[in-house]
């Protein structure tokens, strides 16, 4: 899912990325209709597989290159437009 990241929250158990779903905007057939922005929330547990996935996402972003820690790299994602797996979406 193509998403613009608007907020990052890192806590003891989870890493949460909040953003705006841009995929519906990019795939609409009528470019002149007003499509409401839909918020989306991705939740990653602090397991090695999730951290590795986020590290790969961060390594593809120039904005994250200067951060020294993985936490700093993840926090640098705010403002980036990235593609994330829908398997991490938190269902309401």
C-alpha positions as CSV (number, residue, x, y, z in Angstrom):
1,X,0.0,0.0,0.0
2,X,1.4,3.4,-1.0
3,X,1.3,5.6,2.1
4,X,2.6,9.0,3.2
5,X,3.9,8.6,6.7
6,X,2.6,11.3,9.1
7,X,3.6,10.0,12.5
8,X,5.9,7.4,14.0
9,X,5.6,6.0,17.5
10,X,8.2,3.7,19.0
11,X,7.4,2.0,22.3
12,X,8.6,-1.0,24.3
13,X,6.4,-3.5,22.5
14,X,5.6,-2.0,19.1
15,X,6.5,0.3,16.3
16,X,3.5,2.2,14.9
17,X,3.5,4.1,11.7
18,X,0.5,6.3,10.9
19,X,-0.1,7.8,7.5
20,X,-2.4,8.6,4.7
21,X,-3.5,6.0,2.2
22,X,-2.4,7.4,-1.2
23,X,-3.1,4.3,-3.3
24,X,-6.8,5.2,-3.9
25,X,-5.6,8.6,-5.1
26,X,-3.1,7.2,-7.5
27,X,-5.5,4.5,-8.9
28,X,-8.6,6.5,-9.5
29,X,-9.9,6.7,-13.0
30,X,-11.4,10.2,-12.7
31,X,-8.6,12.6,-11.8
32,X,-11.0,15.5,-11.1
33,X,-13.1,14.0,-8.3
34,X,-12.4,14.8,-4.7
35,X,-11.3,11.7,-2.9
36,X,-11.2,12.0,0.9
37,X,-7.8,11.1,2.5
38,X,-8.0,7.9,4.5
39,X,-5.8,7.4,7.5
40,X,-4.0,4.1,7.9
41,X,-2.1,2.6,10.8
42,X,0.7,0.0,10.5
43,X,1.7,-1.9,13.6
44,X,5.0,-3.8,13.8
45,X,6.0,-5.9,16.7
46,X,9.6,-5.6,18.0
47,X,10.6,-9.0,16.6
48,X,13.7,-9.4,14.4
49,X,11.7,-10.0,11.2
50,X,9.7,-6.8,11.6
51,X,12.8,-4.8,12.4
52,X,14.6,-6.2,9.3
53,X,11.6,-5.3,7.1
54,X,11.6,-1.7,8.5
55,X,15.4,-1.5,8.0
56,X,15.0,-2.4,4.3
57,X,12.2,0.2,4.0
58,X,14.5,2.8,5.6
59,X,17.5,1.9,3.5
60,X,15.6,2.8,0.4
61,X,14.9,6.4,1.6
62,X,17.6,9.1,1.2
63,X,16.0,10.9,4.2
64,X,17.0,8.1,6.5
65,X,20.6,7.7,5.4
66,X,22.1,10.1,8.0
67,X,20.4,8.6,11.1
68,X,22.8,6.5,13.1
69,X,20.3,4.2,14.9
70,X,17.5,2.1,13.5
71,X,15.1,4.1,15.7
72,X,16.4,7.3,14.2
73,X,16.0,5.9,10.7
74,X,12.4,4.9,11.4
75,X,11.6,8.3,12.9
76,X,13.0,9.9,9.7
77,X,10.3,8.2,7.7
78,X,7.8,11.0,8.6
79,X,7.0,12.9,5.4
80,X,8.1,10.0,3.1
81,X,5.9,8.4,0.6
82,X,6.6,4.6,0.8
83,X,5.0,1.3,-0.1
84,X,4.3,-0.9,2.9
85,X,2.9,-4.4,3.1
86,X,-0.8,-4.5,3.9
87,X,-0.2,-7.4,6.3
88,X,0.9,-4.9,8.9
89,X,-2.2,-2.7,8.8
90,X,-4.1,-2.5,12.1
91,X,-7.7,-3.2,11.4
92,X,-10.2,-1.0,13.2
